[in-house]
């Protein structure tokens, strides 16, 4: 019986050690502010607010999605997003974001995260997708803005 108790305690200890090592990292106030910004612009995007969403993109922005042959600038991105909004005007978008790492160096930050997205069409058809992004942000005044990104859908 003592062997069983000792074995159970050892297993419990290892389990607690494992769980403790996988608990979300502790973030600085700056990292929390950056993550809040990422959540904000995803929410604005879900609501298909083109002007609001693009206000998070710096004029110097360059981004490269997995399914594109080359990076694009803010003007090209604005056109692409506007087209996507028009095609999906009656759809409901809902995203779940999972932060992986937020690296900050002064006024720059790299944010690595995954997402899952559910799109419900006006006829109630649900389409799910998932992917990953690295967003590169720069602090301009009191706001973090996107100067670059890379990623996209990985579910296909």
N, C-alpha and C positions, 0 to 999 in steps of 0.2 A: 504494500500500500504506500509506503514511504517513497519507493521508486516512482510510482505513478504520480504522486504529488510533486516530487522533484522534477519529473519529466514535464508535467503540466506547467509548472512554474517556469521552466526553461523555455517552453514553447511560448508561453504568454509574454515572457521577457523579450524574446526575439520578435514576436508580433508587434509589441509596443515600440521596439526599436525601429522596425520597418515602417510602421505608421508614422512615427515621429519624424523619420527622415523624408517622408513623402508629403508632409503637410506643406501647404502653400508657403512660399518664401515670405519673409517679412520685408515689406517695401518701405522705402523712404517716403516722405511727404511729396517729393517731386515725382517719384514713380507713381504714386497714387493719383496725383494730378494728371499725369500723362495718360494713365489708364482710363480715368474718367473722361478725358478728351476723346479717346478712341471709342468708348461706349457712346458718347454724345454724337459723334459723326456717323456712327453706324445707325443710331436711332433716327437721325435726320434723313439718312439715306432710305431707311425702311419706310419713312413717310413720304418719300419721293419729292422732297423739297430741294429742287435743283440749286437755287440761289443759296440756300442755307448750307447745303452740303459742300458746294464749291467754295464757300467762304473759309473752309478748313484747308484749302489747297493754296499753297504759295504760288505766286506768278512764275517762279523758277522751277516748278514741279516737273519731274520726269518719273514716269511709272512704266512698269513692264509686267504685263499679265502673262501667265503661262501659255495661254492660247494665242498670243500675238507674236508676230515675227520680229518686232522691234519695239523699243520703248516709245512712249508717246508723251507729249507735253500737255499742259493744262487745257489749252484750246481743244485739242483732239479728244482729250478725256471728257471735257464738258459736252462735246457733241455726242460722244458714245453713250454717256450716262443719260443725256436728254432723250436719245433714241430708246434706250432701255426703259425709261420711265413711261414714254408714250406707248410702247408695246405692252407694258404691264400696268397700265393705268387703273384697271379694275381688279388687279391682284392685291392680295395682302401678303406682306413680307414679314417674317419673324426670324430673327437671328439669335443664336447663342454663341457668345465669344468665350474663349478660354485662353487667358494670358499664359505665355510660356516664359518669356524673359523681357525685361525692360532694362536696357543699358543706357545710362545717361552720362554725357561728358559735356559739362557746361551747358550751352544752349542747344545741344543736339541730343537726340535720343533715337535708339533703334528699339522698336517694339515688335517682338515675335509672338504670334498667337495663331490659334486655329479657330475656325468658325463652323457652325452648322446652320443651314438656312432652310426654312420651310416656306414654300410659296403656295398659297391657296388661290386658285383662279376663281373668277366670278361664278363658274359652274361647279364650284366646290372640289375641283380636282387638286390634289396635294402633290407637290413635287419637292423632294428633299435633295439637298446637296451639301457638300462640305469641302473645306479647303484650308489653306494656310496663307498667311501674309507676314511680310516684314514691312513695317511702315517706318519711314525715316522722318522724324519731326524736328522742327526748329522752333525755338521760342522767339516770337516776335511781339514785343511789348509784353502784354500779360496773357497772350494766347499761344498755345502750341499749334503749329500748322504743318501740314504734310509737304515735304519737299521732294520726297521720293517714296516709291514702294515697289514691291515685287511679290507676286504670288497669284493666287486664284484657286479655282475649283480643282480638287484632286479626286473627286468622287466618281468620275467617269472612267 
